[in-house]
Amino acid sequence: MGFVDLHTHSTASDGTLGPADLVRLAWERGLQAVALTDHDTIDGLAEAVAAGAELGIEVIPGVEISARHPGGSMHILGYFLDYQNARLSERLAVLKQARKDRNPQILAKLNALGIPLTMEQVERFSGGGQIGRPHIARALFEAGYVRSLQEAFDLYLGNQGKAYVSKFRFPPEEALGMIRDAKGVPVLAHPFTLGLEDPALLREKLMSLKALGLAGVEVYYPEHSPEQEALCLSLARELGLLISGGSDFHGENKPEVELGRIPCQSKLTYGLVEALKAWRQQVYV
């Protein structure tokens, strides 16, 4: 059984490889399947799917939607989407506009801090896709204002950063509904970014999300400790949730993560994809 990666980003959002180039890299690394899950956009899916058909690698059309969650960050992955669904495109357009509106506000804060960064400088790193904080971080780094991309987030762009600006997010029930309306499989991404370190609280949140339509949880993730991975696996099995996993590959915007070469790669087998497909067939057919 081959290996897969169910969490990747291209230049359609904040990655540095175009959709087709990302798929080609996955093929070169010997993966059997790869999911393209750009942030709040499906703009790269047609290109990625076409590249996969040409190369002979399965491309799973996906998305990663930011959802409202006080005290932490909630992202919901959607797999096997009908990416031609008009309603999905309309709702994602709201999120894309929210990102677009936030960018000049962040730059204004940076300018007020004595950092004269411009939108033109940031656009150089977008690859033609939607602009977000990782592109601003790259611009800060290349201009010499920070020593690393992480420092850009720590000092300026992260939730506690001096230039942080919040953006609109749908509540979880709407994000889940968007995915299910497009016949997708909704999975909670990197659950420990929720800020719920107490296992009982995490269990409670997973239960509430399942009641709203959540199908699975991202168990295998490069930043999970062995203890966190074991907890996620245990909760997924207890609550009857699908098990997913991926690298969260962003190319040069997250250089420590290599597609097809993450520590938990041996656990990302095609069996995860088969389970996603089985759930989708049972629920929507």
N, C-alpha and C positions, 0 to 999 in steps of 0.2 A: 504494500500500500504506500502511495506516494505522500510527499509532504506538501503543506499548504501554508498560506499566510492570509489571515482574514481581517487584516487591519493595515491599510496603507494609504498614503496621501501623494497626490501628484501636483503639478503646477495649477491644476484647476482650483486648488485651495492653497495650502501652504507648504507643499513639497517642492523639490527642485528638479524632478524629472517629469517630463511630459507623460501623459497617460500611456501612449504607445511605448515610450522608452522604459517606463516602469514595468510594463508587461513583458517587454523583451528581456529586461534584467531578471525578472522572475523565471522566465523560460531558461535563460542562460544558467541560472543557479539551480536548475533542475526541479523546480516546484511543479506539482501537478495542477494546482489551482491557486489563484490569487484573487482577493476581493479588493476592489478600489472603493475606498470609503472616505471620500473627501469631505471636509467640514462644510455642512450646510449647502452643498451643491452637488448636482448630478451632471454638471456640464462636461466632465471628462469621460463619461461612461460609454458613449457611442464609439469614441476613438479607441478606448481600451478594449471593448468587446470585439471590435473589428480586428485589432491587432492580435488578440487571442485566437480568433478564428484562423487568421493567416499563419500563426506560428504553431498552432496545435496545443495551446495551453488553455485550460478553462478559466474564464474571467467571470467572477461573480459580481454583478452590478450592485453596488452598495452606497451607503451614505453614513455620515456621522453627524447627528443633530445635537446641538447644544440645548439643554433643557434647564429650566429654573430649579435651583436647589440652594436654599440659604445655608451658608456655612461651608460650602464646598463647591465642587464642579461636577456636573452631571452631563455625560455624553451618552447618547443612545445610538448604537450601530443598527443599520437596517440592511439585511441581505436579500438577494434575489428580488430586488424591486422591479416593478413595472415602471421603468424610468421614462416612459412616454406618458405617464399618468399626468393629465393637465392640472389636477388639483394639487398634486405633490409639487409640481413646478411653481405653482402660484404661492404656496405656503413657504417654500424655500426662498422664493424671491424676497419675502419679508425679512428673512434672516440675512440674506446677502446685502440688502439695503441697510440693515442695522450695522453690519460690519463697515460698510462704506461710509456711513454717517459718523462712526466712531473714529475713524482714522485721522481726519483733520483735527478732532478734539485732542487726540493723543499728541499730535505734532504741536498743537498750540501749547499744551502743557510743557512739552520738551523745550520749545522756544522760550517760554517764560522762565525755564530753569537755566537758560543760557546756552542751550544746544540748538543751533540754527539749522536743524534738519528740515529738508523740504520733501514734498510729495514726489517730486521728480527723482530725487535720490532713492526713495523707497521703491518707486515703480520699476527701477532697474532690476530688482530682485524678484519680481512677481511672476515672471515667465508668461505674462499675458493673462494670468488668472486673477481671481479676486485677491485683494490685498488684505493682510491681517497683521497681527502683532509679530509673527516670526519674520516677516519681511522688514518691519521697522527695526527689529533686533539686528538683522543682517546689516541694515544701513548704518545703525549705530556702531556696530563692530567694524565695518569696513572704513568708516570715517574716523575710527580711533577713539571713540567716546567710551567704549567698554573693552574689556580684555577677552570677553567670550560672549557667546549668545546667552548662556545662562546668567551671566552678570547683567546683561541687558534686562532680563526679566526680573532678576533679584532687585536691581536698583530702580528700574523705571516702569516696566511693563506688566509685571505680575500683580496679583490682587492687592499686595501691600506696597507696590511700587509708587514712586513719586509722580508718575505720569499715567497711572492707571485710570481707565475710563470704563465703566460697566456698559453692557449692551443689552438690548432686548433679547429675551429667550422665551420660548413657549413653555408653559407648564408641562410636566411629564406626561399627563394624559393626552395632551394635544400632540406632542412629539411622537408618542407611541401610536396614536391614531393616524397620524400622517403616514407612518410606515405601514401599518396594517391596511389602510385604505388603498395603498399601492401594492397590496399582496406581498409585502416584505416580512421578513423574520426579525423582530426587534430584540436586540441583545444589549445589556448594559455594559458599556466599555469601562475598563480600568476602575473597578468599583472603589478602590481606596482613595481616589480623588474626591469622593463624597465627604471625606473628613470624618467618617464614622469608624473610629478605631475600636470601639467596643463591639465584639462579635454579635452581641444581642441586638444592638442598634442596627447593625448591618443586616442581620437576619430579618428584622422588622421591616426595614426599607425594601428589601427584596420581596418580601411577602406582599407589601402594599403595591409595589410596581407590577408584580405578577397579576394581582387583582385588576390592574388597569390595562393588562394586555402584554406585559413583558414575557418573552419566550425563553431567554437565556442570559448567561453572564459570561464575561470574558475572564476565564480562569487563568489562562496561560498568557503572561505578559512580561516583558523583559525587566520591568521595575519591581515586580512582585518578589518578595522574599520567599523562601521555602515555606515559612509559616503562613504567609498570606495566601500563597497558592493552595496550600492544603486546606485552609479555611474556606476559600471560595469553592474548591472542589467538593468539600463536605456539604456546604450550604446548597450548592446546585443539585447535588444528589438528593438531599433531604427534601428540598422544595419542588423537585421535579422540573428543574430548569435545564435547558440545553447548555452544553459546555462549548465555549468558543475560545479563540486565542489568536494573537497576532503580534507583529513587531511594532506597530505604530510607526512604520518607516516614513521618513520625511526627506530622505536624501541628505544633502549638505546642511539642511536646517536642523538635523538631528544626527550628526555624524557618528555618534557612538553606536547607532543602531544600523546593522547591515541586513539587508533583505536576504532571507534564507539562512542566516548565520547567527541567530540569537540563541542564548543558552537553552531555552525551552523548545527549540525547533523540533527536536525528536518527538515531542508530544503533540505537535501540530500535524496530525495525519489526516488523510482524506476521509477517515471515518467521521470527523467533525462535520464535514460538508454533507456527507450522506445523512447525518442526523438532522441537519438544517433542512435538507430537501424533504425528508420524510415528514417533518413537522408541517412544512408548508403545504405539502400535498394533502395531509390530513385535515388541515384547517381550512384551506381555500377551495378544495376540489369537491 
